[in-house]
Amino acid sequence: MSRRGPVAVPVVGAAWQALLDALDAALGDGRRQAVTRLAEHEELDAGEALRELAAFPARRCAAREPRLGVDPARCTAGTGCPVGDECPLARGGDPRAIARSHTARFVAALARRRALAAPEGVALPFDALAGALAALLERSGRCGPGAPPRARTALAVVELARRRGGPFGATGPFLGPTELEQVAAHVPPGSGRGDRELERVEAWLRRATAHDAALVELR
């Protein structure tokens, strides 16, 4: 399995969910107090991010997406966006600027601050995680010939997360604590036994789940 590319790491779930909820509140109805409290608790400077959020015309933005804040892939800046001149995120009419915004930096800083170290030898981007899960499920007999569709639930959850991406493009894909628990629940205990690498991946999934973690691919 590849060791190249972004590394997926567990992030304490409560903090990650609190961040997503705070961003949704700030963009949905202008309630930015939760972002302020979170920044103070994490000892992070959110001043510029708060100014961006206050100036952002969220209700008229086609790229606004719950749980993602703003999805850069859906941004139409530079191609006829009706609020492009007012947008503090996609500066210069460039959707790629969203991932370089102060808000995106705040998201990335919180994720990195709360990261839990993966076990030695385990550093999987989501693409490789999908491959490891497929191998674990195949070894367990869950995804053999004639297996019911629900046997591939873990792979489907990871694929949905991969397509979804991360908030403001600041991170790669993520699995929330409930999603990660769902993935781990479909991997029978001991599925990686006999393969050192898969044993590490399985143990890592169990550890992250036990910590009520989100799984966030850092850039």
ABEGO torsion letter per residue (X at the ends): XBABEBBBBBBBAAAAAAAAAAAAAAAAAGBAAAAAAAAAAAGBBAAAAAAAAAABBAAABAABBBGAGBBAAABABGAGBAAAAABAABBGGBAAAAAABAAAAAAAAAAAAABBBBBBGBBBBAAAAAAAAAAAAAAAGAABBGBBAAAAAAAAAAAAAAAAEBBGGABBBBBBAAAAAAAAAABBBGAABGBAAAAAAAAAAAAAAAAGBBBBBBX
